């Protein structure tokens, strides 16, 4: 706050919307920066994808971002603490919406993930990420005095694992894993003892063994074969260049070919469709190919800025609930960024997790912007309290 | 309002620590991602860029025609024709296994091939070169091509390509020389000789085609095109036109070759001949009968056809008797015996030996052919009348000295001549060491196996007795275990005629461009020099001249009235009970300064003067442009 008045950040901070809403300007900057990068990347990558309308995806992503930003600002104005009181409703809605997908589900490539709405396909599991963070934090706060009890931990784990399993069974393994990351983060920030984490880790290992080794041996199919292939393909992409390994190889080739400064219009991996899903899950590979190390580093820096500000919001929160919600949302963002980017770089398995704000898709963009809105709300509430105390 | 206990305006140390852990995790992951990104983009960028280019750029091969092969006067011997090949294009083939299977089904019916063969061929080629089209069948007839093209909707991914195939305008003439062209094999792909040849390319697999493959082989052209992930063509980047292979000019004279083969065919139909320039080793003709139409192998042929061409009962047409045959040579070998005896000091040119009609060694009597008695004669006369006793005597005297065997090999008999044909076989000169070794094996085998008397020869091999002087006597007149071919005899006679140079015969003359301009002379291989005294050489040549010209000469009647002076030797090789004698003739012309050697043999022609010598006359007539010689002269039937 001691920066000179001429600094652009200072100027931005003094901007009316930011001041009135008590937003975190750097977080807003990161958000807008990533959205801009997304729109630009999508516009270069999808020119030839829909015959006759080169900006098909651009316009839609712009619309999602616009609606999302409005939602973000609305949520930022609202005191997030009220959400705590609605926890049962939120949790019920979360479970119900997932189940509704089973009932009405629109099947995308064999997995039911979305409910068809007039304007877009609503992916319940995307919104569920935010809902879960908000609800789990609330349940945690209810057991404020017994945070370190084994019963508290089991109860929260159960509340988190149920929706995660339902989503994995859709099957949407990626979102399920994000749910688990949120769960772990909420526990972690709440101060759950390390011994509980050790026990949970042990259980997780057993569960993984059971699904990957024991169940197939007994003839029970927990993960679909393609999911297993995707999870293991990144270990040796060239051994199966036909299917899953193909995607990883093409992604590595695209990113590597980008070199230091990118290939721009000569980004053949993207333009000639060698890179699969280049506007959704593999959009980071497009950034890598078209804009090179410089572009990829810039986008990653924006994400680093966003995550740093999210962690800062966590520490600022005026109450414990805010800290837990911020913890859950931060984990949701971090996990998606690392798994998605790691996937495009061939160091993480393919799990179908989008890159927040970058990947094309309404559900993901709206959810992420709403989540950032919640973070901004936590920030605003903290600022308001501080101001009221005359800080 | 909110409960008090929910308020945590200050950061507890525990929460601070845990947030720090979260931040640390984030930092760690960002660090990993940055390093990975640095590695991929900055350190390995070039590799990946090359990979990306490889991804989008496809090379479409354009087959280059092979060079033509012409005779010494430029007449075309081997040509190209275009044919249609049915190919499978990988980008258009159905992805689905069962759809692909049905396609193979339909295709195999249309092409009259086995379904399994079609599937295996395509899958194997696509595995090796995933983006080039796979050849399903070469040389498909036009009606089938048209039929397929009309039904392209039923044959997705099936296409027609024009390919170059060999054409032999003269059919059976020289068929044994050219060899075959075929797709490169797995093991050849690793061979340095075939650098730059790719899977699916066709190379010379035998004969001249293989020997001179690096010249005849063209350079395939390529079109570089850009494609998208679905294989759709988006742009043509570059086009390299194919370059036809070099033209190869052979030393072969088409007319002489044709005449030779016709002459041979006029005999018993099984035999071989060689015509060579005695000064430089150029082979003007080299033929084997029966022959075959070389065009057979440029079309898909059946196993039955191949079997028939290899079958004994049809005379094994594929077998090149001129360089692979192994025969006793009869009296034509006497030139070798004479050279060995003279050089070894066993004989002088004018030394008289009495030919009393027979010679007895131990309890075996060796007689002259036809029970002739020639009396006291020297070498010249002995060659002229082909006295066996004279040479028996020399053979007996040289037994145990290895002189005969050594000189046979020196003159090129029983070893590879080194001609530029990869299929050549060495033949064999029997020696005491060989026979004694084989006999020891035989006795050990008999001791061990103790076979029934009538099975001894089949179980333990045919060498049932050790070397004896009789073996050397047999060898001295080219009988017994000797195995030689006409080309070897031509080389031996040429060495005596040219002053002692053992030539390496050669078919290839020079490499030319398509219009016949010389690009590279193929060097004449160096010859081995033998130290043979001029007077010895002359005595032998005089004897050979006498044999074709003087009264009493074994082939004098055959060359009656022939305008070119000839020196030549007949040969009649006995091949065991119940089998017709093999007829031989080796001629040097023109005498006294020979330029050509002609060696002819007919596997069952009887006396040398009976069949082989008249064949030689026909060939010589063509060689020297003598008119009015169109059929075999009824030769004398003088035994030799």
Interface residues (C-beta under 8 A of the other chain):
Chain A: X81 X141 X144 X145 X185 X188 X189 X191 X250 X252 X253 X254 X255 X256 X257 X258 X259 X260 X263 X268 X269 X272 X273 X274 X288 X289 X292 X293 X296 X297 X300 X304 X307 X308 X311 X314 X315 X317 X318 X319 X320 X321 X323 X327 X330 X331 X334 X338 X341 X342 X345 X347 X385
Chain B: X2 X5 X6 X7 X8 X9 X11 X14 X15 X16 X18 X19 X21 X22 X23 X25 X26 X29 X30 X32 X33 X34 X36 X37 X38 X40 X41 X42 X44 X45 X46 X47 X48 X49 X51 X52 X53 X55 X56 X226 X227 X228 X229 X230 X234
